[in-house]
Amino acid sequence: MNALLLSAWFGHLRILQILVNSGAKIHCESKDGLTLLHCAAQKGHVPVLAFIMEDLEDVDLDHIDKLGRTAFHRAAEHGQLDALDFLVGSGCDHSVKDKEGNTALHLAAGRGHVAVLQRLVDIGLDLEEQNAEGLTALHAAAEGTHLDCVQLLLRAGSSVNALTQKNLSCLHYAALSGSEDMSWALIHAGGCTNVADHQGASPMHLAVRHNFPALVRLFMNSDGDLNAMDNRQQTPLHLAAEHAWQDVAEILLIAGVDLNLRDKQGKTALAVAARSNHISLVDMIIKADRFYRWEKDHLSCKDPSEPSGKSLSFKQDHRQETQQLRSVLWQLASRFLQPHEWKKLAYSWEFTEAHVCAIEQQWTGTRSYQEHGHRMLLIWLHGVVTAGENPSKALFEGLVAIGRRSLAENIRKKVNAAPSAPKRCTAM
């Protein structure tokens, strides 16, 4: 910038006047195409604006810079309300767009300037005007995570379900930012939770992909489709399994997602978790699948006073009350079961082939079968405890069924031992 532009930028009216009176070229521009008017408007120097408009000749009120923005755009973008009012009073063009198709409304909303945004709404700028990418001012406010601006535009009547060129709704932007408050405001205003963008992703998909559990729960409670598929035919659970997001997966599994859905590669969420070696996710999904099967079989005799999901968890069990039994199961898997016996037990307890294959994909060496057996036993224990059955009795019967009666007797003694009995190892 030259001295003339700098004086306008910093609001030094007296210096500007001296330079003008000394013959300085008043129609100069910076390398970005900023004129005196742009500089004064962006920095909010109303006296300088008044001098430029009233004392200088041939000033183009709507002259554009290299971004296609006028002084009106600059004032709106930088939250300069007084400068904006002056330019409006001087008769500037309210509806002009920059090279990206943005109106002053887009720029104020995207930067979070509530007072300026309110003035632009009052002036009557079109709330549904879209820029080159199809964003309205509401999209811009949501993308910038400016809740006050979002609420203002919603009250003014902005369309909450408007879509961009890439089919992104405002809720998609809220999901990308992880803003629970903004998502709630949009949903409360009628925002649809099941709109798919150009990649087939719903806001739920985005919340899962970016690991925002609170948002996943909010979308779920607002009729979000838990089994929606994107263009890769991935459900939210596929994404949680791919990225190993345990908290998100827990929410989805407790809600009761469809575990049989397959992506474009023909893989279920269980297979995706196993392929990625996300062991904890594999075990959680198997627990959920077994629970769903048990729940379906026992639906008719279910106690209505105990709703499904109450205190239900598919994560690793670290409770004190199961510590002794988990320790015994670790000893059973690591010391007493032969390499293929854990699978015999698994099949006798109605583990599926897919369950066993997913567990077996973990490789820790020649003794991997010990870890496989241990994981299977902990998954089995989850189901037994959840069903309210006697673990000692069920374990005894399972070992007898595979021809290990003497081992069954030995293990039953360990299981029934007092909690204070010495423990060789505590299962995690």
Buried (B, 14 or more C-beta within 10 A) or exposed (E): BEEBBBBBBBBBBEBBBEBBEEEBEBEBBBEEBBBBBBBBBBBBBBEBBBBBBEEBEEBEBBBBBEBBBBBBBBBBBBBBBEBBBBBBEBEBEBEBBBEBBBBBBBBBBBBBBBBBBBBBBEEEBEBEBBBEEBBBBBBBBBBBBBBBBBBBBBEBEBBBBBBBEEBBBBBBBBBBBBBBEBBBBBBEBEBBBBBBBEEBBBBBBBBBBBBBBBBBBBBBEBEBBBBBBBEEBBBBBBBBBBBBBBBBBBBBBBBBBEBEBBBEEEBBBBBBBBBBEBBBBBBBBBBBBBBBEBBEEEEEEEEEEEEEEEEBBBBBBEEEEBBBBBBBBBBBBBEBBEEEBBBBBBBBBEBBEBBBEBBBBBEEEEEBBBBBBBBBBBBBBBBBBBBEEEBBEBBBEBBBBBEBEEBBEBBBEBBEBEEEEEBEEEBE
